[in-house]
Amino acid sequence: MSNLVLYSIPAFIVLMALEIVYTRKHLSPKVLGYELADTRTSLLMGIFNVGINGVTKLASIPLFAVVYEHRLASLGQADQLWSWLLLLFLEDNCYYWFHRLHHEVRFLWAAHVVHHSSERFNLSTALRQPLLTPFTGPLFWVPLAVIGYPPVMILTAQAWSLIYQFWIHTETIDRLGPFEWIMNTPSHHRVHHGANVEYLDRNHAGIFIIWDRLFGTFEREEARVVYGLTKNVHTFHLGKVGFHDVVAMARDVVRAPTLRAKLGYIFAPPGWSHDGSSQTASQLRALLGKSPVVVHTDRPLD
């Protein structure tokens, strides 16, 4: 893990403390605030993630280094400002596809779902990081090494992306006007954490919301966001929070009647079922678009 993230931890703690004070004074239907067990779970998941991420980051360095030695271009010029600016956008595009596919492929979602398991949305939610995505993630950044960015530049870019995304996990900041045309903001990210049908699998941006606008996954915050999963876990047990969908996926695979169905429960989108008993996010949005009423569902994402 880059030292940039470690150096930022004291700032994260201070900002969470300030948000706690603010939300206690300004509790309203639009601000849920903090809840002790929920916050404790988020912080503990964050601590475990730091340890695991430290190991996987070290393991990813040889991977990036080998690819870098066989690079097709040499865009990574550490002494050139243009190279860093280009990396800002290129890394964010890698993050977009990492994040989007972790919502659209069941076994990847099983790794990522931890981050969406809280029914509250505050700065501590940013620290509720998965235990498995450090293993499923590195391949998404290999293209940067292919075009000539060395490991140290890739890891630095990953770190500034993670730091940026901390502040967007809050209900205390409203919309930010023209800034939201290009940048990811709390309003955009509240949508991403919504279990509302219209918000499922939307706004995957890291730093720049432009990727969602370009690739058709953008949704503006309109209806009040309902946070969490479409079928919440209702527990703060770390093991269940961390691995509940891995268990659910394994159960679906075992029960599937055919090899094709078994593969579907691994590689198809969350909510896919061989018999149509549950729906994916796109199927649910299609149903919502055909109905004059709100669709309520327990899509088995978890």
HELIX and SHEET records of a PDB file:
HELIX    1   1 ASN A    3  LYS A   25  1                                  23    
HELIX    2   2 LEU A   36  GLU A   69  1                                  34    
HELIX    3   3 LEU A   81  GLU A  104  1                                  24    
HELIX    4   4 ARG A  106  HIS A  112  1                                   7    
HELIX    5   5 VAL A  113  HIS A  116  5                                   4    
HELIX    6   6 LEU A  123  LEU A  127  5                                   5    
HELIX    7   7 THR A  133  THR A  136  1                                   4    
HELIX    8   8 PRO A  138  TRP A  141  5                                   4    
HELIX    9   9 VAL A  142  VAL A  146  1                                   5    
HELIX   10  10 PRO A  151  PHE A  166  1                                  16    
HELIX   11  11 GLY A  177  TRP A  181  5                                   5    
HELIX   12  12 PRO A  186  HIS A  192  1                                   7    
HELIX   13  13 VAL A  197  TYR A  199  5                                   3    
HELIX   14  14 ILE A  210  PHE A  215  1                                   6    
HELIX   15  15 LEU A  238  ARG A  255  1                                  18    
HELIX   16  16 LEU A  259  PHE A  267  1                                   9    
HELIX   17  17 ALA A  281  LYS A  290  1                                  10    
END                                                                             
